[in-house]
Amino acid sequence: MAQETLNSLIAVMKTLSFQEQEQVIIELQDNIIRYAPKYEPTDEQKARLREAYRQAQAGEVYSQEEAHRMMDEFVSAEYAVAV
């Protein structure tokens, strides 16, 4: 589709009501999901997932709360050194 035609189509869609714009978006997303190529995970992605699973099983991971606490402590320590 030519860029000019696409821009015209988008301009027309912007004149629709909020509900109509929402409907267009939902239908376009459904169409994209239906026709998008399905990709298989790469060997690297599979290896990373296996490693993450192993780390979780071994307890080698931090909860989100622990990670935030550790970052807060690090930032406080860095600030204290800078002052």
Secondary structure, DSSP 4 states (H G I P E B T S, - for coil): --HHHHHHHHHHHHTS-HHHHHHHHHHHHHHHHHHSPPPPPPHHHHHHHHHHHHHHHHT----HHHHHHHHHHHHHHHHHHH-
